Protein backbone atom coordinates (compact mmCIF):
# COMPACT_ATOMS: atom_id res chain seq x y z
CA UNK A 1 0.00 0.00 0.00
CA UNK A 2 1.10 3.56 -0.56
CA UNK A 3 1.90 5.35 2.72
CA UNK A 4 2.33 9.08 3.32
CA UNK A 5 4.76 10.16 6.03
CA UNK A 6 5.52 13.62 7.45
CA UNK A 7 9.11 14.27 8.54
CA UNK A 8 10.06 17.06 10.93
CA UNK A 9 12.97 18.15 13.11
CA UNK A 10 13.49 21.19 15.33
CA UNK A 11 16.49 20.32 17.49
CA UNK A 12 20.09 19.42 16.87
CA UNK A 13 21.32 19.10 13.29
CA UNK A 14 17.84 19.24 11.79
CA UNK A 15 18.83 18.51 8.20
CA UNK A 16 21.06 15.60 9.20
CA UNK A 17 18.21 14.10 11.23
CA UNK A 18 15.94 14.30 8.17
CA UNK A 19 18.64 12.80 5.94
CA UNK A 20 19.10 9.88 8.35
CA UNK A 21 15.32 9.36 8.44
CA UNK A 22 15.25 9.35 4.62
CA UNK A 23 17.97 6.70 4.60
CA UNK A 24 15.90 4.62 7.02
CA UNK A 25 12.78 5.03 4.88
CA UNK A 26 14.73 3.97 1.78
CA UNK A 27 15.64 0.77 3.63
CA UNK A 28 11.91 0.12 3.89
CA UNK A 29 11.27 1.07 0.25
CA UNK A 30 14.14 1.70 -2.17
CA UNK A 31 11.72 3.67 -4.37
CA UNK A 32 10.70 6.10 -1.62
CA UNK A 33 9.84 9.58 -2.87
CA UNK A 34 10.64 12.78 -0.97
CA UNK A 35 9.39 16.35 -1.13
CA UNK A 36 11.52 19.46 -0.89
CA UNK A 37 12.52 20.44 2.65
CA UNK A 38 10.86 23.53 4.12
CA UNK A 39 11.73 25.63 7.15
CA UNK A 40 8.62 26.45 9.16
CA UNK A 41 7.67 28.14 12.41
CA UNK A 42 6.77 25.78 15.26
CA UNK A 43 3.03 25.15 15.69
CA UNK A 44 1.50 24.42 19.12
CA UNK A 45 5.00 24.08 20.63
CA UNK A 46 6.33 25.47 23.91
CA UNK A 47 7.64 29.03 23.88
CA UNK A 48 11.23 29.23 22.68
CA UNK A 49 10.96 26.17 20.43
CA UNK A 50 13.14 26.37 17.36
CA UNK A 51 11.97 26.42 13.76
CA UNK A 52 11.25 23.11 12.09
CA UNK A 53 12.54 21.57 8.94
CA UNK A 54 9.63 19.67 7.38
CA UNK A 55 9.30 17.31 4.44
CA UNK A 56 7.05 14.48 3.28
CA UNK A 57 7.68 11.01 1.93
CA UNK A 58 5.69 8.43 0.00
CA UNK A 59 6.67 4.80 0.43
CA UNK A 60 5.21 1.46 -0.61
CA UNK A 61 4.67 -0.81 2.40
CA UNK A 62 3.56 -4.44 2.39
CA UNK A 63 3.02 -4.85 6.14
CA UNK A 64 0.32 -3.42 8.36
CA UNK A 65 0.10 0.28 9.26
CA UNK A 66 0.86 -0.68 12.86
CA UNK A 67 4.08 -2.42 11.80
CA UNK A 68 5.13 0.67 9.84
CA UNK A 69 4.30 2.87 12.82
CA UNK A 70 6.66 0.73 14.93
CA UNK A 71 9.42 1.15 12.33
CA UNK A 72 8.90 4.94 12.35
CA UNK A 73 9.14 5.04 16.17
CA UNK A 74 12.43 3.10 15.94
CA UNK A 75 13.84 5.68 13.49
CA UNK A 76 12.83 8.48 15.86
CA UNK A 77 14.49 6.70 18.77
CA UNK A 78 17.69 6.17 16.77
CA UNK A 79 17.78 9.94 16.16
CA UNK A 80 17.66 10.56 19.91
CA UNK A 81 13.99 11.27 20.46
CA UNK A 82 13.05 10.18 23.99
CA UNK A 83 10.07 7.87 24.37
CA UNK A 84 8.65 10.08 27.14
CA UNK A 85 8.63 13.84 26.59
CA UNK A 86 6.39 16.86 27.06
CA UNK A 87 3.73 17.29 24.37
CA UNK A 88 5.13 19.07 21.29
CA UNK A 89 8.52 19.59 22.96
CA UNK A 90 11.48 20.19 20.63
CA UNK A 91 12.61 16.96 19.04
CA UNK A 92 15.38 15.77 16.78
CA UNK A 93 12.95 13.76 14.65
CA UNK A 94 9.21 13.50 14.28
CA UNK A 95 7.78 10.97 11.83
CA UNK A 96 4.01 10.86 11.44
CA UNK A 97 2.22 8.22 9.44
CA UNK A 98 -0.36 10.41 7.72
CA UNK A 99 -2.15 7.84 5.60
CA UNK A 100 -1.76 4.17 4.70
CA UNK A 101 -3.59 3.39 1.49
CA UNK A 102 -7.32 3.54 2.11
CA UNK A 103 -7.03 2.50 5.77
CA UNK A 104 -9.24 4.29 8.26
CA UNK A 105 -8.52 3.77 11.95
CA UNK A 106 -9.88 5.67 14.96
CA UNK A 107 -7.33 3.99 17.28
CA UNK A 108 -5.78 6.72 19.48
CA UNK A 109 -2.39 4.98 19.17
CA UNK A 110 -2.48 5.29 15.37
CA UNK A 111 -5.34 7.32 13.90
CA UNK A 112 -5.54 7.08 10.12
CA UNK A 113 -5.61 9.23 8.23
CA UNK A 114 -3.88 11.66 10.57
CA UNK A 115 -6.70 13.68 12.19
CA UNK A 116 -5.15 17.14 11.65
CA UNK A 117 -3.60 16.70 8.22
CA UNK A 118 -6.17 19.00 6.58
CA UNK A 119 -5.29 21.84 9.04
CA UNK A 120 -1.51 21.82 8.62
CA UNK A 121 0.15 23.76 5.86
CA UNK A 122 3.56 22.41 6.94
CA UNK A 123 2.26 18.93 6.06
CA UNK A 124 0.11 19.69 3.01
CA UNK A 125 2.65 21.84 1.13
CA UNK A 126 5.33 19.11 1.05
CA UNK A 127 2.69 16.48 0.26
CA UNK A 128 1.34 18.58 -2.59
CA UNK A 129 4.67 18.27 -4.38
CA UNK A 130 4.27 14.48 -4.32
CA UNK A 131 0.53 13.76 -4.60
CA UNK A 132 -1.42 16.97 -5.32
CA UNK A 133 -4.42 15.13 -6.81
CA UNK A 134 -4.74 12.54 -4.04
CA UNK A 135 -7.99 12.51 -2.06
CA UNK A 136 -7.33 11.13 1.41
CA UNK A 137 -9.78 8.70 3.03
CA UNK A 138 -12.59 10.67 4.67
CA UNK A 139 -11.91 13.81 2.60
CA UNK A 140 -13.67 15.07 -0.52
CA UNK A 141 -10.96 17.52 -1.60
CA UNK A 142 -7.54 16.78 -3.05
CA UNK A 143 -4.36 17.58 -1.16
CA UNK A 144 -3.86 20.63 -3.42
CA UNK A 145 -7.42 21.80 -2.73
CA UNK A 146 -7.02 21.33 1.03
CA UNK A 147 -3.79 23.34 0.87
CA UNK A 148 -5.50 26.16 -1.05
CA UNK A 149 -8.12 26.44 1.73
CA UNK A 150 -5.50 27.19 4.41
CA UNK A 151 -4.24 30.66 5.29
CA UNK A 152 -0.84 31.53 3.90
CA UNK A 153 1.99 30.99 6.39
CA UNK A 154 5.68 31.58 5.81
CA UNK A 155 7.42 28.42 4.65
CA UNK A 156 10.87 28.58 3.13
CA UNK A 157 11.96 25.97 0.60
CA UNK A 158 15.60 25.53 1.66
CA UNK A 159 16.55 24.11 -1.74
CA UNK A 160 17.17 20.54 -0.51
CA UNK A 161 15.43 17.32 -1.44
CA UNK A 162 16.13 14.24 0.63
VENWOCOR-V935653 format. One record per residue. RES is the residue in one small letter. BURIAL is I if it has 9 or more other ideal C-beta (glycine too) atoms within 8 Angstrom, else O. Layout:
BEGIN
res=RES burial=BURIAL
res=RES burial=BURIAL
END
This chain:
BEGIN
res=x burial=I
res=x burial=O
res=x burial=I
res=x burial=I
res=x burial=I
res=x burial=I
res=x burial=I
res=x burial=I
res=x burial=I
res=x burial=I
res=x burial=O
res=x burial=O
res=x burial=O
res=x burial=I
res=x burial=I
res=x burial=O
res=x burial=I
res=x burial=I
res=x burial=I
res=x burial=I
res=x burial=I
res=x burial=I
res=x burial=O
res=x burial=I
res=x burial=I
res=x burial=I
res=x burial=O
res=x burial=I
res=x burial=I
res=x burial=O
res=x burial=O
res=x burial=I
res=x burial=O
res=x burial=I
res=x burial=I
res=x burial=I
res=x burial=I
res=x burial=I
res=x burial=I
res=x burial=I
res=x burial=O
res=x burial=I
res=x burial=O
res=x burial=O
res=x burial=I
res=x burial=O
res=x burial=O
res=x burial=O
res=x burial=I
res=x burial=O
res=x burial=O
res=x burial=I
res=x burial=I
res=x burial=I
res=x burial=I
res=x burial=I
res=x burial=I
res=x burial=I
res=x burial=I
res=x burial=O
res=x burial=I
res=x burial=O
res=x burial=O
res=x burial=O
res=x burial=I
res=x burial=O
res=x burial=I
res=x burial=I
res=x burial=I
res=x burial=O
res=x burial=I
res=x burial=I
res=x burial=I
res=x burial=O
res=x burial=I
res=x burial=I
res=x burial=I
res=x burial=O
res=x burial=I
res=x burial=O
res=x burial=I
res=x burial=O
res=x burial=O
res=x burial=O
res=x burial=O
res=x burial=O
res=x burial=O
res=x burial=O
res=x burial=I
res=x burial=O
res=x burial=I
res=x burial=I
res=x burial=I
res=x burial=I
res=x burial=I
res=x burial=I
res=x burial=I
res=x burial=I
res=x burial=I
res=x burial=I
res=x burial=O
res=x burial=O
res=x burial=I
res=x burial=O
res=x burial=O
res=x burial=O
res=x burial=O
res=x burial=O
res=x burial=O
res=x burial=I
res=x burial=I
res=x burial=I
res=x burial=I
res=x burial=I
res=x burial=O
res=x burial=O
res=x burial=I
res=x burial=O
res=x burial=O
res=x burial=I
res=x burial=I
res=x burial=I
res=x burial=I
res=x burial=I
res=x burial=I
res=x burial=I
res=x burial=I
res=x burial=I
res=x burial=I
res=x burial=I
res=x burial=I
res=x burial=I
res=x burial=O
res=x burial=O
res=x burial=O
res=x burial=I
res=x burial=I
res=x burial=O
res=x burial=I
res=x burial=O
res=x burial=O
res=x burial=I
res=x burial=I
res=x burial=I
res=x burial=O
res=x burial=I
res=x burial=I
res=x burial=O
res=x burial=O
res=x burial=I
res=x burial=O
res=x burial=O
res=x burial=I
res=x burial=O
res=x burial=I
res=x burial=O
res=x burial=O
res=x burial=I
res=x burial=O
res=x burial=O
res=x burial=O
res=x burial=I
END
